Amino acid sequence: MSKKIESFEDLEVWQESMKLTTSIYTLLKNCRDYSLRDQIHRASVSVPSNIAEGFERQTNKEFIQFLYIAKGSCGELRTQLYLAVELQIISNEVGSDLIDKCRKVSSMLFNLIKTRRDRF
């Protein structure tokens, strides 16, 4: 039986996006390309932040809108990770792992959007 969702912290997609953001902050803490690092940080933080903000809104329509924003931030983050790999700021292996995690979060967001559209 699934756990009842009472807060955004209960959402698996929020939990996964927080893990991703934490991993990125840890990985880039010594990165000297401050501009790219800050952009990656902003995009990664945007994902769980928009999930949380949407959850706290009054309507399902608003929640879905914020889930789309979070999904967009996931795409932005993936692009920045590809760039970080190209610039050899992060290794291919680490970059691939983070990009896969972004894809997973994006897929989870897509499924949550679909569920919210179809059932609420």
C-alpha positions as CSV (number, residue, x, y, z in Angstrom):
1,M,0.0,0.0,0.0
2,S,1.4,3.4,-0.9
3,K,2.1,6.0,1.8
4,K,-0.4,8.9,1.9
5,I,1.1,12.1,0.5
6,E,0.5,14.8,3.1
7,S,3.4,17.2,2.2
8,F,5.8,17.8,-0.6
9,E,8.5,16.0,1.5
10,D,6.5,12.8,1.0
11,L,6.8,13.0,-2.8
12,E,9.4,10.5,-4.1
13,V,10.2,12.9,-7.0
14,W,11.0,15.7,-4.5
15,Q,13.2,13.3,-2.5
16,E,15.1,12.2,-5.6
17,S,15.6,15.8,-6.8
18,M,17.0,16.7,-3.4
19,K,19.5,13.9,-3.6
20,L,20.5,15.0,-7.0
21,T,20.9,18.6,-5.9
22,T,23.0,17.6,-2.9
23,S,25.2,15.4,-5.1
24,I,25.8,18.3,-7.4
25,Y,26.7,20.7,-4.6
26,T,29.1,18.2,-3.1
27,L,30.7,17.5,-6.5
28,L,31.2,21.2,-7.5
29,K,32.2,22.6,-4.1
30,N,35.8,23.2,-5.4
31,C,34.9,24.1,-9.0
32,R,36.6,27.3,-10.0
33,D,34.4,28.1,-13.0
34,Y,32.1,30.1,-10.8
35,S,29.7,31.2,-13.5
36,L,28.9,27.6,-14.7
37,R,28.9,26.3,-11.1
38,D,26.4,28.9,-10.0
39,Q,24.2,28.2,-13.1
40,I,24.3,24.5,-12.4
41,H,23.5,25.2,-8.7
42,R,20.5,27.4,-9.6
43,A,19.1,24.9,-12.1
44,S,19.4,22.0,-9.6
45,V,17.9,23.9,-6.7
46,S,15.0,25.0,-9.0
47,V,13.8,21.4,-9.4
48,P,12.9,20.5,-5.8
49,S,12.0,24.1,-5.1
50,N,9.3,24.3,-7.8
51,I,7.9,20.9,-6.8
52,A,7.5,22.2,-3.3
53,E,6.1,25.6,-4.3
54,G,3.6,23.9,-6.6
55,F,2.5,21.5,-4.0
56,E,1.8,24.4,-1.6
57,R,-0.4,26.2,-4.1
58,Q,-4.1,26.2,-3.9
59,T,-5.1,24.4,-7.1
60,N,-4.2,21.4,-9.1
61,K,-3.7,23.5,-12.2
62,E,-1.0,25.6,-10.4
63,F,0.7,22.5,-9.1
64,I,0.9,21.1,-12.6
65,Q,2.3,24.4,-13.8
66,F,5.1,24.3,-11.2
67,L,5.8,20.6,-12.1
68,Y,6.4,21.7,-15.7
69,I,8.8,24.4,-14.5
70,A,10.7,21.8,-12.5
71,K,10.8,19.6,-15.6
72,G,12.2,22.5,-17.6
73,S,14.8,23.1,-15.0
74,C,15.7,19.4,-15.3
75,G,16.4,19.9,-19.0
76,E,18.4,23.0,-18.3
77,L,20.5,21.1,-15.7
78,R,21.1,18.2,-18.1
79,T,22.4,20.7,-20.7
80,Q,24.7,22.3,-18.2
81,L,26.0,18.9,-17.1
82,Y,26.8,18.0,-20.7
83,L,28.7,21.2,-21.0
84,A,30.6,20.5,-17.7
85,V,31.6,17.1,-19.2
86,E,32.7,18.7,-22.5
87,L,34.8,21.3,-20.6
88,Q,36.3,18.5,-18.4
89,I,35.0,20.1,-15.2
90,I,33.5,16.7,-14.4
91,S,34.4,13.3,-15.7
92,N,32.4,11.4,-18.3
93,E,31.5,8.8,-15.8
94,V,30.2,11.2,-13.1
95,G,28.5,13.3,-15.8
96,S,26.7,10.3,-17.2
97,D,25.5,9.2,-13.8
98,L,24.2,12.7,-13.0
99,I,22.5,13.0,-16.4
100,D,20.9,9.6,-15.9
101,K,19.6,10.8,-12.5
102,C,18.2,14.0,-14.2
103,R,16.4,11.8,-16.7
104,K,14.9,9.7,-13.9
105,V,13.6,12.8,-12.1
106,S,12.3,14.2,-15.4
107,S,10.5,11.0,-16.1
108,M,9.0,11.0,-12.6
109,L,7.8,14.6,-13.1
110,F,6.2,13.6,-16.4
111,N,4.4,10.7,-14.7
112,L,3.2,12.9,-11.8
113,I,2.0,15.6,-14.3
114,K,0.1,12.9,-16.2
115,T,-1.5,11.6,-13.0
116,R,-2.4,15.0,-11.8
117,R,-4.0,15.9,-15.2
118,D,-5.9,12.6,-15.5
119,R,-7.1,12.0,-11.9
120,F,-7.5,15.3,-10.2
